Amino acid sequence: MAMDQDMAGPLPDTAMVLPEHRALFYGGAWHDAAQGRTFEVFSPGSGVSLGRVPDAADEDVDAAVAAARQAFPGWRDTAPAARAQCLRAAAQIVREHAQALALLDALDCGNAFQALLGDAAIAAAQLDFFAGLVTEIKGDTIPMGADRLNYSLREPLGVVARIAAFNHPFMFAAGKMAAPLAAGNTVVIKPPEQAPLSALRLAELLQDVFPPGVLNVVCGSGKDTGRRLVRHPDVAKVGLIGSVAAGKAVMRDAADTLKPLLLELGGKNALIARPDSDPQAVACAVVAGMNFAWCGQSCGSTSRVFLHDDIHDEVLRLLPAQLARFRPGKPESPATAMGAIVDERQHARILAFIKQGQEQGAQLIYGGNVPTEPALAGGFYIEPTVFTGVTPAMALAREEIFGPVLSILRWHDEASLLRDVNGLDLGLTCSIWTRDLSAALRLAHAVEAGYVWVNEVGRHFLGAPYGGFKQSGTGREECLEELLAFTQSKNVHVRFDRTGGSAAGQGGVEE
């Protein structure tokens, strides 16, 4: 996505981008946590404290949901065009503050500043996109005869909880509120505990854009704050971006209230390179698809690369030149292409997978180390890491590592390839590289993934439904289907003439 002109210019001072308020935002006002609990936030790039934020207790979540519930009737009844105007105003504010928001997320989540500028642009585009779809929340008329009218309409659900992941904190907070708000719902956002600051800054920027209670933000852990939101009887739907384990926990907690869910979960995604594909293009795609700009912390990353025997060695020869562009650096620097891992726990987990891969017999051909530059001391950095000789049974080929670890597997016959590609419980994305259109369409049909690229990788396209098969999630996002998922259908039957005919209230089906 091209960067807006509004996003160019000198960087703001890092101290100036932090949110002024370290409180919970609901009902149009800022509130301290009822029990006074807080937790400390650290910058992944340096280990330096970014201060403390409130840790919402059950009563805080209840108050935020009550504020959202109180605001719902007014927002529901606001004209769709007026709701769209609010969303477009929010999009413009995001663009105007994109540099500061990207810098804030770089400090807070560790991703590279330049990549996070793109996140701000995407969030603004999503706000505009769903603003433009408000008149598509349509119903139908069903013919029943000249003396009666039968029609359906779509109405918003009520209070929607959006629980965001740490890899795109601002984009998930701002962009994922767009569809439920456009549909007439009110929203309670729970940002990731590892990187909550940009959601608080979002609330500061937009507190005068939406009526009080329409947009609310509560900080806290997933197991406490998030769970209370999911279990709350006045929350009508939950949208989660997170791990498979988190998705299963949310599904269990939502069961008591039969709450519908929109889940974007994990991926162990395949890139398939056929023998007729261009090795140079494949080498570029292998690196691009791994999303090293986010340190591989991306559910859509193509972390399993299946190279045909005929091109395997040539692609490997070309990889180092592409990988060299992603040298870990300070996240807040505009020159950095790859930042830091989000926290110490995730850092240790990734290193454990690298060690396990070597112990299981995979060949480490690139990276795998913690950088030793003094400028990176205190941060959580790992070099881009590539393994070859990976077999489908290895953990490297089966587990979502959520880090900069790429596994390369060889293949020679299509039947075995598809067995290995589809042999996991996950199925989010897949990238296919070939010059043969028939082969491309055949493979696209055969792979068990919800979002398939052919001779492309990584990009999302607003309007195209994004979501996974199997345990990679439920529902689809970034499209009309996402908007409609935050509505419910109502049918209305009107009889004009009450003279004659069946008695009022009589049951049965009329033919």
Secondary structure as UniProt FT lines:
FT   HELIX           5..7
FT   HELIX           14..17
FT   STRAND          24..26
FT   TURN            27..28
FT   STRAND          29..31
FT   TURN            34..35
FT   STRAND          38..42
FT   TURN            44..46
FT   STRAND          49..54
FT   HELIX           58..76
FT   HELIX           80..96
FT   HELIX           98..109
FT   HELIX           113..131
FT   TURN            132..133
FT   HELIX           134..136
FT   STRAND          140..142
FT   TURN            146..147
FT   STRAND          148..156
FT   STRAND          159..163
FT   HELIX           169..175
FT   TURN            176..177
FT   HELIX           178..182
FT   TURN            183..184
FT   STRAND          186..190
FT   TURN            193..194
FT   HELIX           197..206
FT   TURN            207..209
FT   TURN            212..213
FT   STRAND          215..217
FT   HELIX           222..226
FT   HELIX           227..231
FT   TURN            233..234
FT   STRAND          235..241
FT   HELIX           244..254
FT   HELIX           255..257
FT   STRAND          261..264
FT   STRAND          270..273
FT   TURN            275..276
FT   HELIX           279..289
FT   TURN            290..291
FT   HELIX           292..294
FT   TURN            295..296
FT   TURN            299..300
FT   STRAND          304..308
FT   HELIX           309..323
FT   TURN            324..325
FT   TURN            331..332
FT   TURN            334..335
FT   HELIX           344..359
FT   TURN            360..361
FT   STRAND          363..366
FT   HELIX           374..376
FT   TURN            377..378
FT   STRAND          385..388
FT   TURN            392..393
FT   HELIX           395..398
FT   STRAND          405..411
FT   HELIX           414..421
FT   STRAND          426..427
FT   STRAND          429..433
FT   HELIX           437..446
FT   STRAND          451..454
FT   TURN            462..463
FT   STRAND          469..470
FT   TURN            471..472
FT   STRAND          473..474
FT   HELIX           480..485
FT   STRAND          487..495
FT   TURN            504..505
//
